[in-house]
Amino acid sequence: MKRCMIVDDSNIIRKVAKRILSGPDLAVIEASNGRDALAMCRSHMPEIIIVDTTLPDMEVEDFIRQAMAAHPLTKPSIHICLIQFDVGAIMRAKRAGAKGYILKPFDRTQLLEQFREMDIAS
């Protein structure tokens, strides 16, 4: 079973994403800040991380770099979550190691389509 981590300080965003994505082939875990998410990454790295660009405790680029370095053998597919298209934020995140982005607010169709493009959900 693959694991996906949603990192967002909004409880609503985490719950909606978890409800949409959870299923027999994907376990979804949640973190409300970067520090907690990194601790989870160190103990069991998820295959996918969706992280808000405005974390309450660190810059998203720092989170991405630390998450990519947290486990020597497993490199997650990290996607940032933005409220509006921002080329600068996307490029900074990609330079840090992110694979892509998702725009908020998202609905079931948009999120599942994004996961199909990542070749995660069927």
C-alpha positions in Angstrom: 0.0 0.0 0.0 1.3 3.4 -0.9 1.3 6.3 1.5 0.5 9.9 0.9 1.1 12.7 3.4 -1.0 15.9 3.3 0.9 18.8 5.0 -1.4 21.8 5.6 -2.2 24.0 8.6 -5.9 23.9 7.4 -7.7 21.0 9.1 -10.4 21.3 6.4 -8.0 20.9 3.5 -6.4 17.9 5.1 -9.7 16.2 5.8 -11.1 16.9 2.3 -7.9 15.6 0.6 -7.8 12.5 2.9 -11.5 11.7 2.2 -10.9 12.0 -1.5 -7.7 10.0 -1.7 -8.0 7.3 0.9 -8.7 3.9 -0.5 -7.6 0.3 -0.6 -4.3 1.2 -2.4 -3.4 4.5 -0.7 -3.1 5.4 2.9 -3.3 9.1 3.7 -1.6 10.6 6.7 -1.8 14.2 7.8 0.5 16.8 9.4 -0.4 20.4 10.3 3.2 21.8 10.1 6.6 21.1 8.6 8.3 19.9 11.8 5.6 17.2 12.5 5.7 16.2 8.8 9.5 15.8 8.8 9.3 13.6 12.0 6.8 11.3 10.1 9.1 11.3 7.1 12.1 10.2 9.2 10.1 7.3 10.7 8.3 6.1 7.5 8.7 8.1 4.3 5.5 8.4 2.3 5.7 7.9 -1.5 3.8 11.2 -2.1 3.8 14.4 -0.2 1.3 17.3 -0.9 2.5 20.3 1.0 1.0 23.8 1.3 3.3 26.6 0.2 2.6 28.6 3.5 3.7 26.4 6.3 3.3 27.9 9.8 6.8 26.9 11.0 9.1 26.9 8.0 9.6 27.9 4.4 8.2 25.2 2.0 11.6 25.1 0.1 13.3 24.2 3.4 10.7 21.5 4.1 11.2 20.0 0.6 15.0 19.9 0.9 14.8 18.3 4.4 12.1 15.8 3.3 14.2 14.7 0.3 17.2 14.2 2.6 15.3 12.5 5.4 15.6 8.9 4.1 18.6 7.8 2.1 16.9 5.2 0.0 13.4 6.7 -0.5 12.7 9.9 -2.4 9.1 11.1 -2.2 7.2 12.7 -5.0 6.5 16.1 -3.5 3.8 18.5 -4.9 3.2 21.9 -3.6 -0.4 23.2 -3.1 -1.0 26.8 -4.0 -4.1 29.1 -3.8 -3.1 30.8 -7.0 -0.7 30.1 -9.9 2.7 31.6 -8.9 5.5 30.7 -11.3 8.2 32.0 -8.9 6.9 29.7 -6.0 6.6 26.8 -8.4 10.2 27.2 -9.7 11.6 27.6 -6.2 9.9 24.5 -5.1 11.1 22.6 -8.1 14.7 23.7 -7.5 14.3 22.4 -4.0 13.1 19.0 -5.3 9.3 19.2 -5.8 7.8 17.4 -8.8 4.8 19.6 -9.4 1.9 21.6 -8.0 -1.8 21.5 -7.3 -4.1 24.5 -7.1 -6.5 25.1 -4.2 -9.4 24.9 -3.8 -9.5 21.5 -5.5 -12.4 19.1 -5.9 -12.6 15.3 -6.2 -12.2 15.3 -10.0 -9.2 17.7 -10.0 -7.3 15.9 -7.2 -7.9 12.4 -8.7 -6.9 13.6 -12.1 -3.6 15.0 -10.6 -3.0 11.6 -9.0 -3.6 9.8 -12.3 -1.0 12.1 -13.9 1.4 11.1 -11.1 0.5 7.4 -11.9 -0.6 6.9 -8.3 -4.3 6.5 -8.4 -6.3 4.4 -10.9 
